[in-house]
Amino acid sequence: MNVLNYKFDKPYLPQQELEHVFSVSNATLKRYMAEWVAQGKDLIEMGHMPIKGIKQTCWNPNLFLNWIITNKCSKPAIYDYEKYEQDKIINQVNKLTIIEKEQLNA
């Protein structure tokens, strides 16, 4: 099964919910965003989607999942904290995979 095809319950998630689903702290997400912008890239590529009328920033979870696997899991970790973050992300993606398998078998 391809985790990149994981189906989320909602088409977008408020940032706080995204942080919970992906088990990433607000500070880490802000750092990811700052690094991405510093490279001259648009946050929309990460799945960032501010919606008028909703106070909290929303995210496309499918785009974020693809982005995090491509940009944070597939690159070799240089520092211990990067390895820790990669392991944490991979564990959370594996949990999403297990949840999807359970839903398919139900």
C-alpha positions in Angstrom: 0.0 0.0 0.0 1.2 3.5 -0.8 1.0 5.9 2.2 0.9 8.8 -0.3 -2.7 7.6 -1.1 -3.9 7.8 2.5 -7.4 9.2 2.7 -8.1 11.8 5.3 -11.6 12.3 6.8 -11.6 16.0 5.8 -10.3 17.9 2.8 -8.5 20.4 5.0 -7.4 20.4 8.7 -7.0 23.4 11.0 -3.3 23.8 11.9 -3.8 22.5 15.5 -5.4 19.4 14.2 -2.7 18.9 11.6 -0.1 19.1 14.3 -1.9 16.4 16.3 -2.5 14.1 13.3 1.2 14.3 12.2 2.5 14.4 15.8 4.5 17.6 15.1 4.8 20.5 17.5 3.9 24.0 16.6 7.5 25.1 16.9 8.6 22.4 14.5 5.9 23.2 12.0 6.9 26.9 12.1 10.5 26.0 11.6 9.6 23.8 8.6 7.6 26.8 7.2 10.5 29.2 7.8 13.0 26.9 6.1 10.7 26.4 3.1 10.2 30.2 2.7 13.9 30.8 3.1 14.5 28.6 0.1 12.2 30.9 -1.9 9.4 28.4 -2.0 5.6 28.9 -1.5 3.9 27.5 1.6 1.1 26.3 -0.7 3.4 23.6 -1.9 3.5 22.3 1.8 -0.3 22.3 1.8 -0.7 25.6 3.7 -4.1 27.1 2.8 -5.4 30.1 4.7 -9.2 30.3 4.3 -11.0 33.6 4.7 -13.4 33.5 7.6 -11.5 30.8 9.5 -9.2 32.2 12.2 -6.8 29.2 12.3 -4.7 28.5 9.2 -5.8 25.4 7.4 -3.8 22.7 5.7 -4.4 20.2 2.9 -3.3 17.1 4.7 -2.6 15.1 1.5 -0.2 17.8 0.3 1.4 18.0 3.7 1.9 14.2 3.9 3.5 14.2 0.4 5.7 17.2 1.3 6.8 15.8 4.7 7.8 12.4 3.2 9.6 14.0 0.3 11.4 16.7 2.2 11.9 15.4 5.7 12.0 11.6 5.5 13.9 10.9 2.4 16.9 13.2 3.1 19.8 11.9 5.3 19.8 13.3 8.8 22.9 15.2 9.8 22.2 16.1 13.4 20.7 14.0 16.2 17.6 16.2 16.4 17.0 15.7 12.6 17.2 11.9 13.1 14.8 12.1 16.0 12.3 14.2 13.9 12.6 11.7 11.0 11.9 8.8 13.2 8.9 10.5 14.8 7.5 11.4 11.4 8.0 7.9 10.0 6.3 6.4 13.1 3.3 8.7 12.6 3.1 7.9 8.9 3.2 4.2 9.9 0.3 4.8 12.3 -1.7 6.4 9.5 -1.0 3.3 7.4 -2.2 1.0 10.2 -5.4 3.0 10.7 -6.1 2.9 6.9 -5.6 -0.9 6.9 -8.0 -1.3 9.9 -10.6 0.8 8.1 -10.3 -1.3 4.9 -10.7 -4.5 6.9 -13.7 -3.2 8.9 
